[in-house]
Protein backbone atom coordinates (compact mmCIF):
# COMPACT_ATOMS: atom_id res chain seq x y z
CA UNK A 1 0.00 0.00 0.00
CA UNK A 2 1.42 3.41 -0.92
CA UNK A 3 2.20 5.92 1.80
CA UNK A 4 -0.55 8.43 2.61
CA UNK A 5 -0.68 11.14 -0.03
CA UNK A 6 1.23 9.02 -2.57
CA UNK A 7 -0.31 7.15 -5.46
CA UNK A 8 1.10 4.11 -7.25
CA UNK A 9 2.46 4.81 -10.70
CA UNK A 10 -0.07 2.66 -12.56
CA UNK A 11 -0.83 -0.87 -13.55
CA UNK A 12 1.77 -3.54 -14.23
CA UNK A 13 2.03 -6.32 -16.79
CA UNK A 14 1.94 -9.71 -15.10
CA UNK A 15 4.10 -11.21 -17.86
CA UNK A 16 7.09 -8.84 -18.06
CA UNK A 17 6.51 -6.65 -14.92
CA UNK A 18 6.59 -3.40 -16.94
CA UNK A 19 4.55 -0.47 -15.62
CA UNK A 20 1.89 0.30 -18.25
CA UNK A 21 -0.36 3.30 -18.83
CA UNK A 22 -3.27 1.63 -20.64
CA UNK A 23 -4.98 -1.73 -20.49
CA UNK A 24 -2.33 -3.66 -22.44
CA UNK A 25 1.44 -3.98 -22.37
CA UNK A 26 3.35 -2.27 -25.18
CA UNK A 27 6.31 -4.63 -24.74
CA UNK A 28 4.75 -8.10 -24.77
CA UNK A 29 1.23 -7.20 -25.99
CA UNK A 30 -0.68 -9.00 -23.24
CA UNK A 31 -3.79 -7.66 -21.50
CA UNK A 32 -2.88 -9.59 -18.33
CA UNK A 33 -2.53 -6.44 -16.21
CA UNK A 34 -2.52 -6.05 -12.42
CA UNK A 35 -2.79 -3.10 -10.06
CA UNK A 36 -1.52 -5.23 -7.15
CA UNK A 37 2.25 -4.88 -7.21
CA UNK A 38 5.21 -3.84 -5.08
CA UNK A 39 8.72 -2.48 -5.60
CA UNK A 40 9.35 0.20 -8.20
CA UNK A 41 12.39 -0.25 -10.42
CA UNK A 42 13.73 1.98 -13.21
CA UNK A 43 16.07 0.29 -15.66
CA UNK A 44 18.17 2.71 -17.69
CA UNK A 45 20.82 0.41 -19.18
CA UNK A 46 19.61 -3.20 -19.18
CA UNK A 47 22.80 -4.53 -20.81
CA UNK A 48 24.91 -3.46 -17.82
CA UNK A 49 22.35 -4.02 -15.05
CA UNK A 50 22.64 -7.17 -12.95
CA UNK A 51 19.04 -6.70 -11.75
CA UNK A 52 17.79 -6.44 -15.34
CA UNK A 53 19.64 -9.60 -16.28
CA UNK A 54 18.21 -11.48 -13.28
CA UNK A 55 14.67 -10.34 -14.17
CA UNK A 56 15.24 -11.00 -17.89
CA UNK A 57 14.60 -7.34 -18.80
CA UNK A 58 15.88 -6.34 -22.23
CA UNK A 59 14.43 -2.82 -22.62
CA UNK A 60 14.86 0.30 -20.50
CA UNK A 61 11.78 1.44 -18.60
CA UNK A 62 9.78 1.30 -15.38
CA UNK A 63 9.17 -2.12 -13.79
CA UNK A 64 7.72 -3.71 -10.67
CA UNK A 65 9.73 -6.15 -8.61
CA UNK A 66 6.69 -8.20 -7.48
CA UNK A 67 3.34 -8.55 -9.24
CA UNK A 68 0.37 -10.39 -7.74
Secondary structure, DSSP 8 states (H G I E B T S, - for coil): ---TT-----EEETTT-BEESSSS-TTT----EES-EEEEEEES-GGG-HHHHHTT--S-EEEEEEE-
